[in-house]
Amino acid sequence: MATLTITWTAPTPAPSSYTVFYRVTGTTNYSTETVQGQTSWTKSGLDCCDAYEGYIKSTCGTNTSAPSDSWSVGVITPCCASSGGAGGNGP
């Protein structure tokens, strides 16, 4: 399993919360998590043989921003190889 941490810089004035949208690269549906009062997000328990992508929206009161620039994280090859997943040491 892998842990992913995304950090960003808050605008001024700082939003009250952020929503992080993330998914396995190439899939259709995003999962979301809300972050209150901080400029980082950590998700553990992810499959390290998958690549991930996403974006962030901020909320100030009742206003929600447009999506941020997207981010992406590639496959963690050593983890994947040691777990016997794709790209691993097959029989």
C-alpha positions in Angstrom: 0.0 0.0 0.0 1.1 3.6 -0.7 0.5 7.0 0.8 0.0 10.1 -1.3 0.5 13.7 0.0 -0.5 16.7 -2.0 0.4 20.3 -0.8 -0.6 23.7 -2.2 -0.3 27.4 -1.5 -3.4 29.2 -0.1 -4.6 32.3 -1.8 -5.3 35.5 0.2 -7.7 35.6 1.9 -7.4 31.9 2.7 -10.4 29.7 1.9 -12.4 28.0 4.7 -11.9 24.6 3.1 -10.7 22.7 0.1 -12.2 19.7 -1.7 -9.6 17.2 -3.2 -10.8 15.2 -6.2 -8.7 12.1 -7.0 -8.9 8.9 -9.0 -6.9 6.2 -10.5 -5.5 7.6 -13.8 -7.8 6.6 -16.7 -10.9 5.8 -14.7 -14.1 7.8 -14.9 -15.2 8.7 -11.3 -13.5 10.9 -8.8 -13.5 10.3 -5.1 -13.5 13.4 -2.9 -12.3 14.5 0.5 -12.7 17.8 2.3 -9.8 19.5 4.0 -10.4 22.1 6.7 -7.9 24.8 7.5 -4.8 23.3 6.0 -3.0 23.3 2.7 -2.1 19.6 2.4 -4.0 16.3 2.0 -2.7 12.8 2.7 -4.4 9.6 1.6 -3.0 6.2 2.7 -4.0 2.7 1.7 -3.6 3.4 -2.0 -2.5 0.7 -4.4 1.1 1.6 -5.3 0.8 -0.2 -8.6 -1.7 2.4 -9.8 -1.1 6.0 -11.0 -3.3 8.7 -9.6 -4.6 12.1 -10.8 -6.8 14.9 -9.5 -7.5 18.5 -8.8 -8.6 20.8 -5.9 -11.4 23.3 -5.4 -11.5 25.9 -2.7 -14.5 27.1 -0.7 -15.0 30.6 0.8 -18.4 30.8 2.5 -20.9 29.7 -0.1 -18.6 30.3 -3.1 -16.6 27.5 -4.7 -13.7 28.1 -7.0 -13.0 26.7 -10.4 -10.9 23.5 -10.5 -7.2 24.0 -9.9 -4.6 22.8 -12.4 -4.6 19.0 -12.4 -2.0 17.0 -10.7 -0.8 13.4 -11.4 1.4 10.9 -9.7 2.9 7.9 -11.5 3.3 4.3 -10.4 5.7 3.7 -7.6 7.8 1.0 -9.4 9.9 -0.4 -6.5 6.7 -0.9 -4.4 4.9 -2.5 -7.3 7.8 -4.8 -8.2 8.2 -6.0 -4.6 4.5 -6.8 -4.3 4.5 -8.9 -7.4 2.0 -6.6 -9.2 2.4 -5.2 -12.7 6.0 -4.9 -13.6 6.9 -7.2 -10.7 9.1 -10.3 -10.7 6.9 -12.8 -12.3 7.3 -16.6 -12.1 
